[in-house]
Amino acid sequence: TMDSLQAGYFVGLFKPKVAIPMHYDTFPAIKANPEDFERAVKKYSPSTRVVILNPGESYEF
């Protein structure tokens, strides 16, 4: 399990066009704010677009 900063760093290693945070707030042990992930991604991979989905939403690319 990674925190938001670690996940953002990981995204920075690969620099994808899009990153979508998953598995946050699904149970108490992994309570997280997806906006923290978005900030970390912008730090490590400024060109990556972060898409934050609500439960049940989908994204096509």
N, C-alpha and C positions, 0 to 999 in steps of 0.2 A: 504494500500500500504506500502511496506517495501523498505528500501534502501538496498544496497548490503551487508552492515555489519549486519543489522538486519536479512536479509535472510540467511546469513551464520550462524548466531547464531541459527536460527530456525532449520537449517539442523543439527547443532550440538546436538540439543535435541533428534533427532531421529537416527542419524548416519546411514543413508542409504548407500548402496553400491554405488549408482549412484545418482547424482543430476544434473538436467538439468534446467538452467535458462530460464524463459519464460517471455513474455510480457515486455521486455525491448526495448526501442526505438520504440515502436509502435505508440506513439504520444508524443508531446513535454513535457507534464507533467511528463512523466516517462522515460526521457532520462537517460540512464545508460550504464556503460561499463561492459560487462559480465566478464571480467578479474578481476574486483574488487570483484565480487561475488566469483569467483574462489579462490582468495586470502583469503577471509573471511571464506570460507568453509575449506580451509587448516588449518586455525587458530583454528576453533572450532571442526572440524571433519577430522583430517588428513587422515584417511583411506577411506574417501569418494572420489570417482572419479567424477570429474566435466566434463560433456560433453557439449560443446558449439556448438549449431547448427546454421547454416545459415537459413534464411527464406526459407521455402519449403523443408528443409531436414527432414529426419526421423531417428529414432534410434530404433533398436530392441535389447531387452535383455531378 
